[in-house]
């Protein structure tokens, strides 16, 4: 009998423990369910009506402040870099004298970064213009030697620029101004070099009508203007080294013509800034850059002193600057 009572007490305690454990599990599951519902509800956006109501009453605050508009003049172009100090000590002499007669001096020149040829002409009126027979995109230009020989010139260099799309132009269509024997054959505002009937060389940015008003007997265009009234033009390019041809005039009226080689191992060429300094070093007070590159040639007494287009020889071009023999030379 006592054994049965003890067994019933143990069975009662086990049932109570099981009931308590069941209640705890139920509470835990209920709490987990409530927490899951909370997370789900908080992750969903509020209904549109609520969002609209909230935004309507909220104050919009921006952290971006627009800058005040600034009105000022555009910055001026950077000035051209000055040449190294040692260039100021460049000696503008002559490497080799080729000829000095009949009022025309011709020599080979060589500097620290250039090599080429110079011609100094005492009488500026001996200069004139050579040209191909007619101008047009379909026209063929003439080589410097052909124009010189046709005119009986003593010396010749290439002249103004021309249309050369893709480097395969025929050389018969000039660009800018062309004045020939006082007549305008081509016109357009462009850097121009030309000479009037008094033997004064004019350089600057002219159109065709201005050339005629100045009384120019001949003129061609390419550019840039290098020296004007004794001052080197500012902001000339000082980075691109190329073969160059230039014509200028000294204060005493003498004409200086220079053709410099380039695109060669022994002579890379010069920049426009360097070319201006070279022309200034030889005494020019006015000077302009003619066409250059593969067109840059000087022809003297029946032969070329230099040909810059080493791959194909002298190019056909529309114009050239010629130096005619003097009247005394013709009579002799």
Helices and strands as residue ranges (DSSP letters): H 2-43, H 48-57, G 85-89, E 96-101, E 104-110, E 115-121, G 124-126, E 127-131, H 144-151, E 153-158, G 165-167, E 178-180, E 183-186, E 190-196, E 201-206, H 208-213, E 216-221, E 225-228, E 231-232, E 244-250, E 255-260, H 272-281, E 284-289, G 293-295, E 297-300, E 303-307, E 319-324, H 327-331
